Amino acid sequence: MNFYDSDFLVEHLRSILAFYDPRVVDSSGGYFHNYYDDGRLFDPGFRQLVSSTRIIVNYAQAGRFFNRTDYLGIAQHGLDYLERVHWRDDANGYAWTLRDHQPEDMTQMAYGYAFVLLAYAAARQAGLVDNAPLARTFDLLEQRFWQAEHGLYADEIAADGTVSQYRGQNANMHLCEAMIAAFEATNEARYLERARTLAYNVAVRQADQTDGLIWEHYQADFNIDWDYNKDDPKNLYRPWGFQPGHQTEWTKLLLMLHRHAPEAWMVERAQSLFDRAWKAAWDAEHGGLIYGFDPDGNWCDDDKYFWVQAESFAAAALLHQATNDDKYLACYQQLWQYSWDHFVDHQYGAWFRLLTRDNQKTSDEKSAAGAKCDYHTLGACLEVLRVQGVQVQPE
């Protein structure tokens, strides 16, 4: 099968959305986040900011791509919930988690704000909002998280206002993604400039502390923290070890940035990150990219995650476009064939979230709050279509 065929990718987008379409909207507010493989709900009252915003992105982008007003209505439904329920006037911040529409955790996470900004960028491109909510979110990030002396964002502010000493690359990576999207939505140069700053400081300055690969965790001064979560390599948001999926996700972001403000180092570092991640993490026996490897190159988590494969096939397509090297199309095909064989649920739709090294499911939970809503898979397909010049598919 030719997984690079645009008709295949468009149809795959439809198949993923078809899993969520009939069941994602909660008429009492927001979206349902937790689904078993067959689409049945579990823990219906639990919401998390990242999933709430990512589902907005899914439907705003799909509504725009397919020219579907019903999808834009689903996105608007999520925006209303973001602004009226996740946002808490009394705390002047977003609820990180909600239970039955009431705040459960008021920790302010830069990672969450990244997806608030991304959601508004997608909504802006879809014509649902003007530029104001993007500017408001940028200003909140500036006031609360921006560390000007380091050119990167802090991660976490407790409900009492205490800023955590932890610093990480993951929030900064997704903030780079959101800044690129904000620039594309508004054409305001400050967003592109901030994306470039984040990209250089993580993918070059910080990575050069660790031999050109991107480490996850830093101390308050952005020096490397080699020990953070060393005993927890499977941590959902802050795993220990080098993450192949984050090396390739940075590949994707560097090449998206290069689209707007080309500099030679972007392509060079994008290629290096992808090539080294592939060499270290491709499982020649069972297929797919594993989750994590230690500073010596030994695998510390050999599970397979859906998002790692998706971000990597998007990165491979962008690298092929940037370099015209057919080895990246071969990588793309390998990733897709593996994912088609093991991750895509051909019975019920969408992708499974997590497999063991030998490709066995670990649970019957397909999607879960904060962990998966197929934002990575939908976004990766859309990015490949963009590489191909396919913009809109009228229904």
C-alpha positions as CSV (number, residue, x, y, z in Angstrom):
1,M,0.0,0.0,0.0
2,N,1.2,3.5,-0.8
3,F,0.7,5.3,2.5
4,Y,2.0,8.6,0.9
5,D,-1.0,8.7,-1.4
6,S,-3.1,11.8,-0.5
7,D,-6.4,10.0,-1.1
8,F,-5.3,7.4,1.5
9,L,-4.4,10.1,4.0
10,V,-7.7,12.0,3.5
11,E,-9.7,8.8,4.0
12,H,-7.7,7.9,7.1
13,L,-8.5,11.3,8.6
14,R,-12.2,10.6,8.0
15,S,-11.8,7.2,9.7
16,I,-10.2,8.6,12.8
17,L,-12.8,11.4,13.1
18,A,-15.6,8.8,12.6
19,F,-14.6,7.2,15.9
20,Y,-15.1,10.4,17.9
21,D,-17.9,12.1,15.9
22,P,-20.9,10.4,17.5
23,R,-19.7,10.4,21.0
24,V,-17.2,13.3,21.7
25,V,-19.7,16.0,22.7
26,D,-21.0,16.1,26.2
27,S,-24.3,18.1,26.0
28,S,-23.8,19.3,29.6
29,G,-20.5,20.9,28.5
30,G,-17.2,20.1,26.9
31,Y,-16.1,16.8,25.6
32,F,-15.8,13.3,26.8
33,H,-12.2,12.3,27.1
34,N,-12.1,8.6,28.1
35,Y,-13.0,5.8,25.6
36,Y,-12.5,2.0,25.5
37,D,-11.5,0.5,22.2
38,D,-15.1,0.0,21.0
39,G,-16.0,3.6,21.9
40,R,-17.7,3.0,25.2
41,L,-17.0,5.8,27.7
42,F,-15.3,5.4,31.1
43,D,-14.8,8.0,33.8
44,P,-17.1,10.4,31.9
45,G,-16.9,13.3,34.4
46,F,-13.1,13.6,34.3
47,R,-11.6,16.3,32.1
48,Q,-8.0,17.5,31.6
49,L,-6.9,20.8,30.0
50,V,-4.7,19.2,27.4
51,S,-7.3,16.9,26.0
52,S,-10.0,19.6,26.1
53,T,-7.8,21.9,24.0
54,R,-6.4,19.2,21.7
55,I,-10.0,18.1,20.7
56,I,-10.7,21.8,19.9
57,V,-7.7,21.7,17.6
58,N,-8.8,18.4,16.0
59,Y,-12.3,19.7,15.1
60,A,-11.2,23.3,14.1
61,Q,-8.6,21.9,11.8
62,A,-10.9,19.2,10.4
63,G,-13.8,21.7,10.0
64,R,-11.5,23.9,8.0
65,F,-9.9,21.1,5.9
66,F,-13.2,19.4,5.1
67,N,-15.3,22.6,5.0
68,R,-17.7,21.2,7.5
69,T,-19.8,23.5,9.7
70,D,-20.8,20.7,12.0
71,Y,-17.1,20.1,12.9
72,L,-16.7,23.9,13.5
73,G,-19.7,23.7,15.8
74,I,-18.0,20.9,17.8
75,A,-14.9,23.1,18.0
76,Q,-16.9,26.1,19.2
77,H,-18.6,23.9,21.8
78,G,-15.1,23.1,23.2
79,L,-14.0,26.7,23.1
80,D,-17.1,27.7,25.2
81,Y,-16.1,25.1,27.8
82,L,-12.5,26.2,27.8
83,E,-13.5,29.8,28.5
84,R,-16.4,29.2,30.9
85,V,-15.4,26.1,32.8
86,H,-11.6,25.5,32.5
87,W,-10.9,29.2,33.0
88,R,-11.7,30.2,36.6
89,D,-12.1,33.9,37.2
90,D,-11.7,33.5,41.0
91,A,-8.2,31.9,40.5
92,N,-7.4,33.9,37.3
93,G,-6.2,30.7,35.7
94,Y,-7.1,27.4,34.1
95,A,-8.2,24.3,35.9
96,W,-5.7,21.6,34.9
97,T,-8.3,18.9,35.7
98,L,-12.0,19.0,36.3
99,R,-14.4,16.5,37.9
100,D,-18.1,16.9,36.9
101,H,-17.3,20.4,35.6
102,Q,-15.7,21.5,38.9
103,P,-12.0,22.3,39.5
104,E,-10.0,19.4,40.8
105,D,-6.4,20.6,40.3
106,M,-5.6,24.3,39.8
107,T,-1.9,23.9,39.1
108,Q,-0.9,26.2,36.2
109,M,1.1,24.3,33.6
110,A,2.9,25.9,30.7
111,Y,2.2,22.7,28.8
112,G,-1.5,23.4,29.2
113,Y,-1.1,27.0,28.2
114,A,0.7,25.8,25.0
115,F,-2.4,23.9,24.0
116,V,-4.7,26.8,24.9
117,L,-2.7,28.9,22.5
118,L,-2.7,26.2,19.9
119,A,-6.5,25.8,20.2
120,Y,-7.0,29.5,19.7
121,A,-4.7,29.5,16.7
122,A,-6.7,26.6,15.1
123,A,-9.9,28.4,15.9
124,R,-8.6,31.7,14.4
125,Q,-7.7,29.9,11.2
126,A,-11.2,28.4,11.1
127,G,-12.8,31.8,11.6
128,L,-14.2,31.1,15.1
129,V,-12.3,33.8,17.0
130,D,-10.3,37.0,16.3
131,N,-6.7,37.7,17.3
132,A,-7.5,38.8,20.8
133,P,-7.5,35.5,22.7
134,L,-4.2,34.5,21.2
135,A,-2.7,37.8,22.4
136,R,-4.3,37.3,25.8
137,T,-2.8,33.8,26.1
138,F,0.6,35.0,25.0
139,D,0.6,37.8,27.6
140,L,-0.3,35.3,30.3
141,L,2.6,33.1,29.3
142,E,4.8,36.2,29.3
143,Q,3.8,37.2,32.8
144,R,3.7,33.8,34.4
145,F,6.2,31.5,32.8
146,W,8.7,33.3,30.5
147,Q,12.3,33.2,31.8
148,A,13.9,36.0,29.7
149,E,17.4,35.3,31.0
150,H,17.2,31.8,29.6
151,G,15.0,32.4,26.6
152,L,12.7,29.5,27.7
153,Y,9.5,29.0,29.7
154,A,9.2,27.6,33.2
155,D,6.9,24.7,33.7
156,E,4.7,24.7,36.6
157,I,3.1,27.2,39.1
158,A,1.3,25.7,42.2
159,A,-2.2,26.9,43.2
160,D,-0.5,29.1,45.8
161,G,1.6,30.9,43.2
162,T,4.9,29.1,43.9
163,V,6.9,28.5,40.7
164,S,8.4,25.0,40.6
165,Q,12.2,24.6,40.3
166,Y,11.6,22.0,37.6
167,R,12.4,23.0,34.0
168,G,11.7,20.9,31.0
169,Q,11.9,20.8,27.2
170,N,8.4,19.3,26.6
171,A,6.4,22.4,27.5
172,N,8.8,24.5,25.5
173,M,8.5,22.2,22.5
174,H,4.7,22.4,22.4
175,L,5.0,26.2,23.0
176,C,7.1,26.3,19.9
177,E,4.5,24.4,18.0
178,A,1.8,26.8,19.3
179,M,3.8,29.9,18.4
180,I,4.2,28.7,14.8
181,A,0.5,28.1,14.6
182,A,-0.2,31.5,16.1
183,F,2.0,33.1,13.5
184,E,0.2,31.2,10.7
185,A,-3.2,32.3,12.1
186,T,-2.4,36.0,12.7
187,N,0.8,36.8,10.7
188,E,2.1,38.6,13.7
189,A,5.9,38.4,13.7
190,R,6.3,38.2,17.5
191,Y,5.0,34.6,17.5
192,L,7.4,33.5,14.8
193,E,10.3,35.2,16.6
194,R,9.4,33.5,19.8
195,A,9.1,30.1,18.0
196,R,12.6,30.6,16.5
197,T,14.0,31.5,20.0
198,L,12.5,28.4,21.6
199,A,13.7,26.2,18.7
200,Y,17.3,27.4,18.8
201,N,17.5,27.3,22.6
202,V,16.2,23.8,23.0
203,A,17.4,22.1,19.8
204,V,20.8,23.7,19.6
205,R,21.9,25.4,22.8
206,Q,20.4,22.9,25.3
207,A,21.0,19.9,23.0
208,D,24.6,20.8,22.7
209,Q,25.0,20.1,26.4
210,T,24.0,16.5,25.6
211,D,26.0,15.8,22.5
212,G,23.3,17.1,20.1
213,L,20.3,15.1,21.4
214,I,17.5,16.7,23.4
215,W,17.3,15.8,27.0
216,E,14.0,16.2,28.8
217,H,14.8,17.6,32.2
218,Y,16.6,20.6,33.6
219,Q,17.3,22.4,36.8
220,A,16.0,25.9,37.5
221,D,19.0,27.4,35.7
222,F,18.5,25.1,32.7
223,N,21.5,23.0,33.4
224,I,20.9,19.3,32.7
225,D,19.2,17.3,35.5
226,W,20.3,13.7,34.7
227,D,18.5,12.2,37.7
228,Y,14.9,13.6,37.5
229,N,12.5,10.7,37.3
230,K,15.4,8.2,36.8
231,D,13.3,5.6,38.6
232,D,10.2,6.5,36.5
233,P,11.1,6.1,32.8
234,K,7.4,5.5,31.9
235,N,6.1,8.8,33.5
236,L,3.4,10.1,31.2
237,Y,4.6,13.7,30.9
238,R,8.2,13.6,32.3
239,P,9.8,10.3,31.5
240,W,13.5,9.8,32.1
241,G,15.9,9.2,29.2
242,F,16.2,10.5,25.7
243,Q,12.8,10.3,23.9
244,P,13.1,9.3,20.3
245,G,9.6,10.7,19.6
246,H,10.7,14.1,20.9
247,Q,13.8,14.1,18.7
248,T,11.6,13.5,15.7
249,E,8.9,15.9,16.9
250,W,11.6,18.6,17.0
251,T,12.6,17.6,13.5
252,K,9.0,18.4,12.4
253,L,8.9,21.7,14.2
254,L,12.3,22.8,12.9
255,L,11.2,22.2,9.4
256,M,7.8,23.9,9.9
257,L,9.8,26.9,11.2
258,H,12.1,26.6,8.2
259,R,9.0,27.0,6.0
260,H,8.6,30.6,7.3
261,A,12.0,31.7,8.3
262,P,14.6,29.5,6.6
263,E,18.0,29.1,8.2
264,A,20.5,26.3,7.3
265,W,20.9,25.1,10.9
266,M,17.2,24.2,11.1
267,V,17.5,21.6,8.3
268,E,20.9,20.3,9.6
269,R,19.7,19.8,13.2
270,A,16.4,18.4,12.0
271,Q,18.2,15.8,10.0
272,S,20.6,15.0,12.7
273,L,17.9,14.5,15.4
274,F,15.8,12.2,13.1
275,D,18.8,10.1,11.9
276,R,20.1,9.6,15.4
277,A,16.7,8.8,16.9
278,W,16.0,6.3,14.1
279,K,19.4,4.6,14.6
280,A,19.0,4.4,18.3
281,A,15.3,3.5,18.6
282,W,14.0,1.6,15.5
283,D,13.1,-2.0,16.6
284,A,14.4,-4.2,13.7
285,E,12.8,-7.3,15.2
286,H,9.3,-6.1,16.1
287,G,9.0,-2.9,14.1
288,G,8.3,0.6,15.3
289,L,10.2,3.2,17.4
290,I,10.6,2.4,21.0
291,Y,9.9,5.0,23.7
292,G,13.2,5.8,25.5
293,F,16.9,5.2,25.7
294,D,19.5,6.1,28.3
295,P,22.6,8.3,27.9
296,D,24.6,5.2,26.8
297,G,22.1,4.4,24.1
298,N,20.5,1.4,25.9
299,W,16.7,1.2,25.7
300,C,15.1,2.1,29.0
301,D,11.5,1.8,27.8
302,D,10.9,-0.5,24.9
303,D,7.1,0.1,24.7
304,K,5.6,1.5,21.6
305,Y,3.5,4.6,21.7
306,F,1.1,5.7,19.0
307,W,2.3,9.3,19.0
308,V,5.9,8.5,18.5
309,Q,5.1,6.7,15.2
310,A,2.8,9.5,14.1
311,E,5.1,12.4,14.8
312,S,7.9,10.5,13.2
313,F,6.1,9.8,9.9
314,A,5.3,13.5,9.7
315,A,8.9,14.4,10.3
316,A,10.0,11.9,7.6
317,A,7.7,13.5,5.1
318,L,9.0,17.0,5.9
319,L,12.6,15.7,5.7
320,H,12.0,14.2,2.3
321,Q,10.6,17.6,1.2
322,A,13.6,19.5,2.6
323,T,16.4,17.2,1.5
324,N,14.9,15.2,-1.5
325,D,16.6,12.1,0.0
326,D,14.4,9.1,-0.7
327,K,15.6,7.3,2.5
328,Y,13.1,9.5,4.4
329,L,10.3,8.2,2.2
330,A,11.4,4.7,3.0
331,C,11.3,5.6,6.7
332,Y,7.8,7.1,6.2
333,Q,6.6,3.9,4.6
334,Q,8.2,1.7,7.3
335,L,6.5,3.7,10.0
336,W,3.2,3.6,8.3
337,Q,3.3,-0.1,7.5
338,Y,4.1,-0.8,11.1
339,S,1.4,1.5,12.4
340,W,-1.1,0.1,9.9
341,D,-0.3,-3.5,11.0
342,H,-0.4,-2.8,14.8
343,F,-1.7,0.6,15.9
344,V,-4.7,1.3,13.6
345,D,-7.9,-0.2,14.9
346,H,-9.4,-1.6,11.7
347,Q,-12.5,-2.7,13.6
348,Y,-13.6,0.4,15.5
349,G,-11.5,3.2,14.1
350,A,-8.7,5.5,15.4
351,W,-5.4,4.2,16.8
352,F,-4.5,2.2,19.9
353,R,-2.5,4.2,22.4
354,L,0.2,1.8,23.8
355,L,1.7,-1.5,22.8
356,T,4.4,-3.7,24.3
357,R,7.7,-4.1,22.4
358,D,6.2,-7.2,20.7
359,N,3.1,-5.2,19.8
360,Q,0.6,-6.5,22.4
361,K,-2.0,-4.1,23.7
362,T,-1.6,-3.2,27.4
363,S,-5.2,-2.3,28.0
364,D,-8.6,-1.8,26.3
365,E,-8.5,2.0,26.9
366,K,-8.1,3.6,23.5
367,S,-8.1,7.2,24.6
368,A,-7.8,8.8,28.0
369,A,-7.7,12.4,29.4
370,G,-4.3,13.9,29.0
371,A,-3.0,10.8,27.3
372,K,-4.6,10.5,23.9
373,C,-7.4,12.0,21.7
374,D,-5.8,11.3,18.3
375,Y,-4.5,14.8,18.0
376,H,-1.1,13.5,17.0
377,T,-2.4,11.2,14.3
378,L,-4.8,13.7,12.8
379,G,-2.2,16.4,12.9
380,A,0.5,14.2,11.4
381,C,-1.8,13.3,8.4
382,L,-2.7,17.0,7.9
383,E,1.0,17.9,7.9
384,V,1.9,15.3,5.3
385,L,-1.0,16.6,3.2
386,R,0.3,20.1,3.6
387,V,3.7,18.9,2.3
388,Q,1.9,17.5,-0.7
389,G,0.1,20.8,-1.3
390,V,-3.4,19.4,-0.4
391,Q,-5.2,22.1,1.5
392,V,-9.0,21.6,1.6
393,Q,-11.3,18.7,0.8
394,P,-14.9,19.9,0.3
395,E,-17.4,17.4,1.5
